[in-house]
């Protein structure tokens, strides 16, 4: 069974406040292609203009560190078939996710997916404000105990009320990948599945949209 954990990206989809929404249009329309091909033969070639932080995306070390590994330098095994667990911390109960929220769990070698339910606000103005986030202590705990990827269904894994990003700094500094803007985590069991989030192989890019999914 497969569960899609990614938001759909469309023309004008707004992911992050202050960043431009994607522009999706024709480079070559089907109508214009008729001039280039035999009768009855049509093609469409799309054109996409967007920032890399669009939709559901993965962060690699280069996103935070100038000499960190970019998308092309991370081995495929770090993106696919990762043993995973879901940690359920409803945003209705609290916004600050602490180290104590993980201390009853075995996170070593796992993708840790944090289900807050914040994705219910996707594509609304509420999505950008007062969202759930991890504390620095939580990030340090996940690093020390061997998590290989941390994902969240929130606007950011860090608290965006200020301008520091200690969770990105901690996790990406340890080459622990981050996936933000997940969705549908309520459809997953708490364990017994694998997680996949494979981006294109871009050089000089540290973040890019993924088709994140769970499989079991």
ZAZA-943620 format. One record per atom (N, C-alpha, C): residue number from 0; atom name; x negated, y negated, z. Coordinates in Angstrom, 2 decimals, padded with zeros to 5 digits, m for minus. Each point is the difference from the previous one (the first is absolute). Example, Ala and Ser with C-alpha at 12.3 -4.5 7.8 and 13.67 -1.06 7.14 Angstrom:
<recs>
     i   at      east     north        up
     0    N   m013.19    005.69    007.80
     0   CA    000.89   m001.19    000.00
     0    C   m000.90   m001.20    000.00
     1    N    000.35   m001.05   m000.72
     1   CA   m000.82   m001.19    000.06
     1    C    000.77   m001.09    000.73
</recs>
This chain:
<recs>
     i   at      east     north        up
     0    N   m000.84    001.19    000.00
     0   CA    000.84   m001.19    000.00
     0    C   m000.88   m001.25    000.00
     1    N    000.45   m001.01   m000.72
     1   CA   m000.71   m001.26   m000.07
     1    C    000.91   m001.13    000.48
     2    N   m000.57   m000.93    000.77
     2   CA    000.73   m001.19    000.43
     2    C   m000.80   m001.22   m000.44
     3    N    000.64   m000.87   m000.76
     3   CA   m000.64   m001.24   m000.46
     3    C   m000.02   m001.00    001.15
     4    N   m001.18   m000.51    000.31
     4   CA   m000.18   m000.92    001.12
     4    C   m000.37   m001.40   m000.48
     5    N    000.27   m000.30   m001.27
     5   CA   m000.42   m001.27   m000.60
     5    C    001.20   m000.87   m000.36
     6    N   m000.16   m001.30    000.17
     6   CA    000.99   m000.94   m000.49
     6    C   m000.15   m000.15   m001.52
     7    N    001.11   m000.25   m000.67
     7   CA   m000.03   m000.27   m001.44
     7    C   m000.49   m001.43   m000.24
     8    N   m000.92   m000.14   m000.94
     8   CA   m000.51   m001.32   m000.38
     8    C    000.71   m000.45   m001.27
     9    N    000.64   m001.14    000.06
     9   CA    000.66   m000.55   m001.17
     9    C   m000.45   m001.43   m000.26
    10    N    000.43   m000.55   m001.10
    10   CA   m000.32   m001.39   m000.30
    10    C    000.51   m000.89    001.12
    11    N   m000.90   m000.76    000.62
    11   CA    000.40   m000.92    001.06
    11    C    000.04    000.60    001.39
    12    N   m000.36    001.28    000.15
    12   CA   m000.01    000.62    001.34
    12    C   m001.00   m000.72    000.90
    13    N    000.46   m000.47    001.13
    13   CA   m000.87   m000.73    000.92
    13    C   m000.42    000.93    001.14
    14    N   m001.31    000.22    000.12
    14   CA   m000.53    000.91    001.01
    14    C   m000.54   m000.73    001.21
    15    N   m000.71   m001.08   m000.25
    15   CA   m000.72   m000.69    001.08
    15    C    000.21   m001.50   m000.15
    16    N    000.43   m000.62    001.07
    16   CA    000.28   m001.44   m000.03
    16    C   m001.25   m000.78   m000.39
    17    N    000.12   m000.87   m001.00
    17   CA   m001.12   m000.81   m000.44
    17    C   m000.75    000.56   m001.19
    18    N    000.23    001.27   m000.33
    18   CA   m000.62    000.60   m001.18
    18    C    001.02    000.03   m001.14
    19    N   m000.45   m000.17   m001.23
    19   CA    000.95   m000.04   m001.12
    19    C    000.64    001.36   m000.26
    20    N    001.24   m000.04   m000.41
    20   CA    000.71    001.22   m000.39
    20    C   m000.49    000.45   m001.37
    21    N    000.12    001.28   m000.31
    21   CA   m000.45    000.49   m001.30
    21    C    000.85   m000.53   m001.16
    22    N   m000.66   m000.16   m001.13
    22   CA    000.68   m000.34   m001.24
    22    C   m000.09    001.23   m000.90
    23    N    001.13    000.56   m000.34
    23   CA    000.05    001.21   m000.83
    23    C    000.79   m000.33   m001.26
    24    N   m000.63    000.16   m001.14
    24   CA    000.63   m000.38   m001.26
    24    C   m000.57    000.83   m001.14
    25    N    000.48   m000.26   m001.18
    25   CA   m000.52    000.66   m001.20
    25    C   m001.27   m000.69   m000.48
    26    N   m001.02    000.77   m000.32
    26   CA   m001.10   m000.49   m000.82
    26    C    000.37    000.22   m001.46
    27    N    000.54    001.19   m000.26
    27   CA    000.56    000.31   m001.31
    27    C    001.40    000.55    000.22
    28    N    001.00   m000.70   m000.48
    28   CA    001.37    000.47    000.16
    28    C    000.33    001.06   m001.04
    29    N    001.04    000.75    000.24
    29   CA    000.42    001.02   m000.98
    29    C    000.40   m000.66   m001.33
    30    N    000.65   m001.16    000.11
    30   CA    000.42   m000.69   m001.22
    30    C   m001.20   m000.43   m000.82
    31    N   m001.02   m000.57    000.67
    31   CA   m001.19   m000.43   m000.72
    31    C   m000.80    001.17   m000.54
    32    N    000.07    001.14    000.70
    32   CA   m000.78    001.16   m000.46
    32    C    000.52    000.57   m001.32
    33    N    001.24   m000.30   m000.32
    33   CA    000.56    000.50   m001.26
    33    C   m000.78   m000.51   m001.20
    34    N   m000.66   m001.16    000.15
    34   CA   m000.78   m000.56   m001.10
    34    C   m001.31    000.75   m000.22
    35    N   m000.40    000.81    000.98
    35   CA   m001.32    000.64   m000.04
    35    C    000.05    001.48   m000.34
    36    N    001.19    000.61    000.14
    36   CA    000.11    001.45   m000.16
    36    C    001.04    000.35   m001.06
    37    N    000.01    001.26   m000.34
    37   CA    000.93    000.49   m001.02
    37    C    001.44   m000.17    000.48
    38    N    000.96   m000.06   m000.92
    38   CA    001.41   m000.14    000.37
    38    C    000.42    001.05    001.02
    39    N    000.71   m000.43    001.04
    39   CA    000.46    000.91    001.04
    39    C   m001.00    000.26    001.10
    40    N   m001.19   m000.60   m000.11
    40   CA   m001.05    000.20    001.00
    40    C   m000.19   m001.29    000.80
    41    N    000.22    000.08    001.30
    41   CA   m000.12   m001.17    000.86
    41    C   m000.81    000.33    001.25
    42    N   m000.72   m000.99    000.53
    42   CA   m000.74    000.15    001.26
    42    C    000.16   m001.27    000.82
    43    N   m000.16    000.14    001.29
    43   CA   m000.09   m001.14    000.90
    43    C   m001.32    000.07    000.74
    44    N   m000.73   m001.11    000.03
    44   CA   m001.21   m000.11    000.81
    44    C    000.26   m001.09    001.02
    45    N   m000.07    000.37    001.27
    45   CA    000.31   m000.94    001.06
    45    C   m001.20   m000.84    000.40
    46    N    000.28   m001.14    000.59
    46   CA   m001.03   m000.87    000.56
    46    C    000.38   m000.28    001.45
    47    N   m000.97    000.17    000.90
    47   CA    000.23   m000.21    001.42
    47    C   m001.04   m000.97    000.54
    48    N    000.46   m001.03    000.67
    48   CA   m000.90   m000.94    000.68
    48    C    000.38    000.01    001.47
    49    N   m000.95    000.40    000.85
    49   CA    000.32    000.07    001.43
    49    C   m001.27    000.00    000.82
    50    N    000.14   m000.37    001.27
    50   CA   m001.09    000.18    000.94
    50    C   m000.02    001.46    000.43
    51    N   m001.14    000.45    000.49
    51   CA   m000.13    001.42    000.34
    51    C    000.81    000.38    001.23
    52    N    000.33   m000.97    000.85
    52   CA    000.84    000.26    001.18
    52    C    001.47   m000.13   m000.38
    53    N    000.49    000.98   m000.74
    53   CA    001.37   m000.02   m000.49
    53    C    000.64    001.36    000.26
    54    N    001.23   m000.03    000.49
    54   CA    000.71    001.25    000.26
    54    C   m000.64    000.78    001.14
    55    N    000.08    001.31   m000.09
    55   CA   m000.66    000.89    000.96
    55    C   m001.43    000.20   m000.48
    56    N   m000.98   m000.42    000.82
    56   CA   m001.39    000.03   m000.49
    56    C   m000.95    000.58    001.03
    57    N   m001.16    000.39   m000.52
    57   CA   m001.05    000.56    000.85
    57    C   m001.16   m000.98    000.09
    58    N   m000.58   m000.10    001.19
    58   CA   m001.18   m000.84    000.23
    58    C   m001.22    000.89    000.17
    59    N   m001.06   m000.34   m000.73
    59   CA   m001.31    000.63    000.15
    59    C   m000.95   m000.98    000.68
    60    N   m001.16    000.45    000.44
    60   CA   m000.92   m000.90    000.71
    60    C   m000.33   m001.30   m000.73
    61    N   m000.07    000.01   m001.34
    61   CA   m000.36   m001.19   m000.76
    61    C    001.00   m001.14    000.21
    62    N    001.21    000.35    000.35
    62   CA    001.02   m001.02    000.27
    62    C   m000.44   m000.93    001.12
    63    N   m000.74    000.54    000.97
    63   CA   m000.42   m000.78    001.16
    63    C   m001.50   m000.32   m000.02
    64    N   m000.79    000.90   m000.60
    64   CA   m001.45   m000.11    000.07
    64    C   m000.62   m000.10   m001.40
    65    N   m000.84   m001.00   m000.21
    65   CA   m000.60   m000.22   m001.32
    65    C   m000.81    001.20   m000.48
    66    N   m000.60    000.74    000.92
    66   CA   m000.81    001.15   m000.39
    66    C    000.70    001.32    000.30
    67    N    001.30   m000.07    000.31
    67   CA    000.76    001.22    000.24
    67    C    000.36    000.70   m001.30
    68    N    000.39    001.25    000.08
    68   CA    000.37    000.78   m001.18
    68    C    001.28   m000.55   m000.62
    69    N   m000.01   m000.12   m001.33
    69   CA    001.21   m000.41   m000.71
    69    C    000.78    001.23   m000.44
    70    N    001.08   m000.22   m000.73
    70   CA    000.87    001.11   m000.41
    70    C   m000.73    001.06   m000.81
    71    N   m000.95   m000.43   m000.81
    71   CA   m000.71    000.95   m000.86
    71    C   m001.01    000.84    000.77
    72    N   m000.35   m000.43    001.20
    72   CA   m001.05    000.67    000.75
    72    C    000.53    000.95    001.08
    73    N    001.29   m000.02    000.22
    73   CA    000.60    000.91    000.98
    73    C    000.31    001.31   m000.71
    74    N   m000.45    001.11    000.57
    74   CA    000.22    001.30   m000.64
    74    C    001.49    000.36    000.01
    75    N    000.43    000.73   m001.01
    75   CA    001.41    000.34   m000.18
    75    C    000.57    000.69    001.23
    76    N   m000.81    000.84    000.65
    76   CA    000.48    000.76    001.16
    76    C    000.46   m000.89    001.14
    77    N   m000.42   m001.28    000.01
    77   CA    000.43   m000.91    001.06
    77    C    001.42   m000.54   m000.23
    78    N    000.52    000.21   m001.21
    78   CA    001.31   m000.53   m000.36
    78    C    001.11    001.05   m000.04
    79    N   m000.35    001.26   m000.14
    79   CA    001.02    001.02   m000.29
    79    C   m000.08    001.19    000.94
    80    N    001.16    000.64    000.16
    80   CA    000.12    001.23    000.79
    80    C   m000.56   m000.14    001.41
    81    N    000.28   m001.15    000.61
    81   CA   m000.46   m000.26    001.36
    81    C    001.01    000.57    000.99
    82    N   m000.47    000.80    000.94
    82   CA    000.88    000.45    001.07
    82    C    000.48   m001.25    000.74
    83    N    001.30   m000.07    000.28
    83   CA    000.56   m001.25    000.50
    83    C    000.97    000.23    001.16
    84    N    000.18   m001.06    000.77
    84   CA    001.00   m000.02    001.06
    84    C    000.75   m001.32   m000.05
    85    N    001.22    000.01    000.49
    85   CA    000.80   m001.22    000.12
    85    C    000.12   m000.34    001.48
    86    N   m000.24   m001.26    000.32
    86   CA    000.17   m000.51    001.36
    86    C    001.17   m000.97   m000.02
    87    N    001.05    000.29    000.74
    87   CA    001.22   m000.81   m000.06
    87    C    000.00   m001.02    001.15
    88    N   m000.09   m001.27   m000.40
    88   CA   m000.01   m001.11    000.96
    88    C    000.98   m001.06   m000.52
    89    N    001.29    000.13    000.29
    89   CA    001.01   m000.90   m000.58
    89    C   m000.27   m001.47    000.32
    90    N    000.13   m000.83   m001.01
    90   CA   m000.24   m001.43    000.20
    90    C    001.04   m000.62    000.92
    91    N    001.13    000.67    000.18
    91   CA    001.02   m000.51    000.90
    91    C   m000.42    000.13    001.46
    92    N   m000.98    000.85    000.25
    92   CA   m000.49    000.19    001.37
    92    C   m001.20   m000.89    000.30
    93    N   m000.91   m000.13   m000.98
    93   CA   m001.16   m000.86    000.20
    93    C   m000.68   m000.28   m001.33
    94    N   m000.75   m001.08   m000.04
    94   CA   m000.73   m000.38   m001.20
    94    C   m001.50    000.31    000.13
    95    N   m000.51   m000.01    001.21
    95   CA   m001.43    000.22    000.23
    95    C   m000.28    001.48    000.25
    96    N   m000.74    000.62   m000.92
    96   CA   m000.30    001.43    000.08
    96    C   m001.38    000.17    000.62
    97    N   m000.07    000.69    001.12
    97   CA   m001.20    000.06    000.81
    97    C   m000.69    001.36   m000.07
    98    N   m001.20    000.07    000.56
    98   CA   m000.74    001.26    000.05
    98    C    000.77    001.07    000.75
    99    N    000.76   m000.39    001.02
    99   CA    000.75    000.98    000.78
    99    C    001.08    000.70   m000.82
   100    N    000.38   m000.58   m001.12
   100   CA    001.00    000.63   m000.86
   100    C   m000.54    001.19   m000.78
   101    N   m001.32    000.20    000.03
   101   CA   m000.62    001.10   m000.75
   101    C   m000.67    001.04    000.89
   102    N   m000.05   m000.25    001.30
   102   CA   m000.83    000.84    000.87
   102    C    000.53    001.41    000.21
   103    N    001.23    000.26   m000.37
   103   CA    000.56    001.35    000.11
   103    C   m000.12    000.78   m001.31
   104    N   m000.70   m000.58   m000.98
   104   CA   m000.05    000.57   m001.35
   104    C   m001.41    000.43   m000.39
   105    N   m000.06    001.00   m000.87
   105   CA   m001.26    000.40   m000.61
   105    C   m000.10   m000.69   m001.37
   106    N   m000.83   m001.02   m000.10
   106   CA   m000.11   m000.78   m001.24
   106    C   m001.26    000.35   m000.79
   107    N   m000.84    000.85    000.50
   107   CA   m001.29    000.29   m000.64
   107    C    000.20    000.59   m001.39
   108    N   m000.61   m000.65   m001.00
   108   CA    000.06    000.48   m001.37
   108    C    001.34   m000.22   m000.68
   109    N    000.86   m000.79    000.59
   109   CA    001.37   m000.14   m000.51
   109    C    000.30   m001.40   m000.53
   110    N    000.97   m000.05   m000.89
   110   CA    000.64   m001.26   m000.37
   110    C    001.08   m000.26    001.03
   111    N   m000.09   m001.13    000.67
   111   CA    000.95   m000.35    001.06
   111    C    000.97   m001.03   m000.56
   112    N    001.26    000.39   m000.16
   112   CA    001.02   m000.86   m000.60
   112    C    000.93   m000.51    001.10
   113    N    000.08   m001.32    000.12
   113   CA    000.75   m000.61    001.09
   113    C    001.36   m000.46   m000.50
   114    N    001.03    000.66    000.52
   114   CA    001.37   m000.27   m000.41
   114    C    000.64   m000.97    000.98
   115    N    000.16   m001.26   m000.42
   115   CA    000.64   m001.01    000.84
   115    C    001.42   m000.32   m000.46
   116    N    000.32    000.34   m001.25
   116   CA    001.29   m000.36   m000.57
   116    C    000.07   m001.41   m000.55
   117    N   m001.16   m000.68   m000.03
   117   CA   m000.01   m001.39   m000.49
   117    C    000.32   m000.10   m001.48
   118    N   m000.14    001.08   m000.73
   118   CA    000.30   m000.02   m001.43
   118    C    001.47   m000.30   m000.29
   119    N    000.84    000.05    001.03
   119   CA    001.41   m000.38   m000.22
   119    C    000.12   m001.47   m000.42
   120    N   m001.02   m000.80    000.29
   120   CA    000.02   m001.42   m000.35
   120    C   m000.69   m000.31   m001.33
   121    N   m000.49    001.04   m000.67
   121   CA   m000.69   m000.21   m001.28
   121    C    000.87   m000.84   m000.95
   122    N   m000.64   m000.90   m000.70
   122   CA    000.66   m000.87   m000.98
   122    C    000.97   m000.99    000.66
   123    N   m000.28   m000.30    001.27
   123   CA    000.74   m001.07    000.69
   123    C   m001.01   m000.92    000.66
   124    N    000.43   m001.19    000.38
   124   CA   m000.88   m000.96    000.65
   124    C   m000.45    000.50    001.38
   125    N    000.83    000.81    000.65
   125   CA   m000.35    000.52    001.33
   125    C   m001.24    000.88   m000.02
   126    N   m000.29    000.60   m001.16
   126   CA   m001.12    000.95   m000.09
   126    C   m001.33   m000.64    000.38
   127    N   m000.15   m001.28   m000.21
   127   CA   m001.29   m000.67    000.16
   127    C   m000.30   m000.47    001.42
   128    N    000.99    000.04    000.88
   128   CA   m000.17   m000.63    001.31
   128    C    000.23    000.97    001.15
   129    N   m000.85   m000.12    001.04
   129   CA    000.18    000.75    001.25
   129    C    000.05    001.51   m000.24
   130    N   m000.88    000.47   m000.85
   130   CA   m000.02    001.41   m000.38
   130    C   m000.82    000.82    000.99
   131    N    000.19    001.32    000.03
   131   CA   m000.82    000.87    000.85
   131    C   m001.45    000.03   m000.49
   132    N   m000.93    000.21    000.92
   132   CA   m001.42    000.02   m000.34
   132    C   m000.77    000.80    001.04
   133    N   m001.21    000.39   m000.34
   133   CA   m000.89    000.69    000.93
   133    C   m000.87   m001.00    000.75
   134    N   m000.33    000.33    001.22
   134   CA   m000.99   m000.78    000.74
   134    C   m001.40    000.48   m000.38
   135    N   m000.98   m000.81    000.35
   135   CA   m001.39    000.41   m000.22
   135    C   m000.31    001.27    000.78
   136    N    000.51    000.12    001.20
   136   CA   m000.24    001.20    000.81
   136    C    000.57    001.24   m000.67
   137    N    001.15   m000.14   m000.64
   137   CA    000.59    001.13   m000.72
   137    C   m000.89    000.42   m001.17
   138    N   m000.50   m000.99   m000.74
   138   CA   m000.90    000.30   m001.11
   138    C   m001.27    000.68    000.49
   139    N   m000.56   m000.50    001.09
   139   CA   m001.21    000.60    000.56
   139    C    000.26    001.44    000.42
   140    N    001.15    000.24    000.58
   140   CA    000.34    001.37    000.41
   140    C    000.08    000.94   m001.20
   141    N    000.67   m000.44   m001.05
   141   CA    000.13    000.83   m001.20
   141    C   m001.36    000.24   m000.65
   142    N   m000.86   m000.99    000.03
   142   CA   m001.36    000.16   m000.54
   142    C   m000.78    001.01    000.82
   143    N   m000.03   m000.18    001.29
   143   CA   m000.78    000.88    000.88
   143    C    000.48    001.44   m000.07
   144    N    001.30    000.18   m000.19
   144   CA    000.55    001.36    000.00
   144    C    000.16    000.60   m001.39
   145    N   m000.56   m000.64   m001.02
   145   CA   m000.21    000.66   m001.27
   145    C    001.11   m000.06   m001.03
   146    N    000.92   m000.97    000.09
   146   CA    000.99   m000.15   m001.07
   146    C   m000.72   m000.35   m001.30
   147    N    000.51    000.46   m001.13
   147   CA   m000.65   m000.28   m001.29
   147    C    000.77   m001.03   m000.82
   148    N    001.25   m000.23    000.35
   148   CA    000.83   m000.99   m000.69
   148    C    001.10   m000.40    000.97
   149    N    000.37   m001.27   m000.02
   149   CA    001.11   m000.49    000.82
   149    C    000.97   m000.75   m000.89
   150    N    001.25    000.39    000.04
   150   CA    001.02   m000.66   m000.80
   150    C    001.11   m000.54    000.87
   151    N    000.69   m001.03   m000.49
   151   CA    001.10   m000.60    000.76
   151    C    001.06   m000.51   m000.97
   152    N    001.25    000.02    000.44
   152   CA    001.12   m000.47   m000.84
   152    C    000.34   m001.46    000.29
   153    N   m001.01   m000.76    000.40
   153   CA    000.18   m001.39    000.40
   153    C   m000.67   m000.95   m000.99
   154    N    000.18   m001.28    000.25
   154   CA   m000.56   m001.04   m000.86
   154    C   m001.52   m000.04    000.05
   155    N   m000.58    000.35    001.15
   155   CA   m001.45    000.01    000.15
   155    C   m000.35    000.86    001.20
   156    N   m001.12    000.69   m000.06
   156   CA   m000.42    000.81    001.13
   156    C   m000.57   m000.86    001.12
   157    N   m000.39   m001.23   m000.32
   157   CA   m000.48   m000.98    000.97
   157    C    001.11   m000.97    000.37
   158    N   m000.17   m000.66    001.12
   158   CA    000.87   m001.10    000.39
   158    C   m000.35   m001.22   m000.88
   159    N    000.94   m000.48   m000.77
   159   CA   m000.27   m001.12   m000.91
   159    C    000.34   m001.35    000.62
   160    N    000.32   m000.01    001.29
   160   CA    000.29   m001.28    000.66
   160    C   m001.25   m000.86    000.09
   161    N   m001.17    000.64    000.06
   161   CA   m001.27   m000.72    000.00
   161    C   m000.75    000.26   m001.29
   162    N   m001.27   m000.44   m000.05
   162   CA   m000.78    000.18   m001.23
   162    C   m001.13    001.02    000.13
   163    N   m000.03    000.75    001.11
   163   CA   m000.97    001.09    000.13
   163    C    000.68    001.31   m000.39
   164    N   m000.77    000.95   m000.45
   164   CA    000.53    001.28   m000.43
   164    C   m000.84    001.13    000.60
   165    N    000.09    000.19    001.33
   165   CA   m000.86    000.98    000.66
   165    C    000.26    001.45   m000.41
   166    N    001.23    000.32   m000.38
   166   CA    000.30    001.39   m000.38
   166    C   m000.64    000.32   m001.36
   167    N    000.15   m000.89   m000.97
   167   CA   m000.70    000.18   m001.27
   167    C   m001.51    000.08    000.22
   168    N   m000.51   m000.89    000.83
   168   CA   m001.44   m000.04    000.27
   168    C   m000.48    001.31    000.58
   169    N    000.72    000.53    000.97
   169   CA   m000.38    001.24    000.67
   169    C    000.12    001.21   m000.93
   170    N    001.18    000.18   m000.59
   170   CA    000.24    001.21   m000.80
   170    C   m000.82    000.01   m001.28
   171    N    000.03   m001.08   m000.76
   171   CA   m000.75   m000.02   m001.26
   171    C   m001.50    000.01    000.25
   172    N   m000.44   m000.54    001.12
   172   CA   m001.40    000.07    000.36
   172    C   m000.47    001.42    000.24
   173    N    000.93    000.86    000.39
   173   CA   m000.30    001.42    000.22
   173    C    000.40    000.86   m001.21
   174    N    000.34   m000.65   m001.13
   174   CA    000.44    000.67   m001.22
   174    C    001.26    000.83    000.21
   175    N    000.85   m000.50    000.89
   175   CA    001.33    000.59    000.18
   175    C    000.96   m000.80   m000.87
   176    N    000.62    000.65   m000.98
   176   CA    000.86   m000.68   m000.95
   176    C    001.30   m000.44    000.66
   177    N    000.59   m001.05   m000.55
   177   CA    001.24   m000.57    000.52
   177    C    001.03   m000.03   m001.12
   178    N    001.23    000.43    000.29
   178   CA    001.11   m000.16   m000.94
   178    C    001.08   m000.83    000.69
   179    N    000.39   m001.09   m000.64
   179   CA    001.02   m000.89    000.54
   179    C    001.24    000.00   m000.90
   180    N    001.11   m000.41    000.58
   180   CA    001.29   m000.10   m000.72
   180    C    000.52    001.37   m000.43
   181    N   m000.17    001.00    000.85
   181   CA    000.62    001.29   m000.26
   181    C    001.51   m000.09    000.19
   182    N    000.72    001.02   m000.42
   182   CA    001.44    000.05    000.22
   182    C    000.43    001.47    000.07
   183    N    001.22    000.21    000.43
   183   CA    000.62    001.34    000.06
   183    C   m000.67    000.95    000.99
   184    N   m000.74   m000.53    000.97
   184   CA   m000.65    000.89    000.97
   184    C    001.02    000.73    000.87
   185    N    001.20   m000.49    000.07
   185   CA    001.04    000.68    000.76
   185    C    000.36    001.35   m000.62
   186    N   m000.37    000.21   m001.25
   186   CA    000.32    001.25   m000.71
   186    C   m001.01    001.11    000.26
   187    N   m001.07   m000.33    000.73
   187   CA   m001.08    000.96    000.21
   187    C    000.11    000.69    001.35
   188    N   m000.50    001.25    000.07
   188   CA   m000.19    000.62    001.32
   188    C   m001.18   m000.69    000.69
   189    N   m000.20    000.29    001.26
   189   CA   m001.09   m000.65    000.71
   189    C   m001.36    000.63   m000.31
   190    N   m000.01    001.21   m000.53
   190   CA   m001.24    000.67   m000.40
   190    C    000.36    001.12   m000.98
   191    N   m001.04    000.66   m000.53
   191   CA    000.24    001.11   m000.92
   191    C    000.14   m000.42   m001.45
   192    N   m000.60   m001.13   m000.38
   192   CA    000.06   m000.45   m001.38
   192    C   m001.33   m000.66   m000.36
   193    N   m000.20   m000.25   m001.29
   193   CA   m001.18   m000.72   m000.46
   193    C    000.40   m001.34   m000.59
   194    N   m000.95   m000.93    000.03
   194   CA    000.23   m001.36   m000.48
   194    C   m000.92   m000.27   m001.18
   195    N    000.53   m000.72   m001.00
   195   CA   m000.75   m000.33   m001.21
   195    C    000.24   m001.47   m000.35
   196    N   m001.08   m000.70   m000.33
   196   CA    000.10   m001.42   m000.40
   196    C   m001.17   m000.30   m000.92
   197    N    000.15    000.31   m001.27
   197   CA   m001.10   m000.07   m000.95
   197    C    000.07   m001.27   m000.84
   198    N   m001.01   m000.88    000.08
   198   CA   m000.03   m001.21   m000.81
   198    C   m000.81    000.21   m001.28
   199    N    000.07   m000.93   m000.96
   199   CA   m000.89    000.05   m001.16
   199    C   m001.45   m000.20    000.42
   200    N   m000.90    000.39   m000.87
   200   CA   m001.44   m000.05    000.30
   200    C   m000.59   m001.33   m000.47
   201    N    000.31   m001.07    000.73
   201   CA   m000.50   m001.33   m000.34
   201    C   m001.32   m000.28    000.70
   202    N   m000.93   m000.60   m000.75
   202   CA   m001.24   m000.49    000.57
   202    C    000.20   m001.44    000.47
   203    N   m000.54   m000.31    001.19
   203   CA    000.09   m001.37    000.49
   203    C    001.36   m000.38    000.54
   204    N    000.81    000.99    000.36
   204   CA    001.33   m000.24    000.56
   204    C    000.14    000.83    001.28
   205    N    000.50   m000.61    001.07
   205   CA    000.11    000.71    001.26
   205    C    001.40    000.37    000.40
   206    N    000.99   m000.48   m000.75
   206   CA    001.41    000.25    000.31
   206    C    000.76    000.20   m001.30
   207    N    000.96    000.94   m000.01
   207   CA    000.81    000.16   m001.21
   207    C    001.26    000.79    000.35
   208    N    001.10   m000.26   m000.73
   208   CA    001.22    000.77    000.21
   208    C   m000.23    001.49   m000.22
   209    N    000.75    000.81    000.77
   209   CA   m000.06    001.45   m000.12
   209    C    001.43    000.56   m000.09
   210    N    000.13    001.18   m000.54
   210   CA    001.24    000.77    000.10
   210    C   m000.20    000.95    001.19
   211    N    000.28   m000.49    001.17
   211   CA   m000.20    000.80    001.20
   211    C    001.10    001.04    000.11
   212    N   m000.38    001.20    000.45
   212   CA    001.01    001.05    000.14
   212    C   m000.42    001.01    001.05
   213    N    000.99    000.70    000.51
   213   CA   m000.24    001.12    000.91
   213    C    000.40    001.28   m000.70
   214    N   m000.69    001.08    000.34
   214   CA    000.28    001.31   m000.61
   214    C   m000.03    001.08    001.06
   215    N    000.99    000.88   m000.02
   215   CA   m000.04    001.17    000.89
   215    C    000.83    001.13   m000.57
</recs>
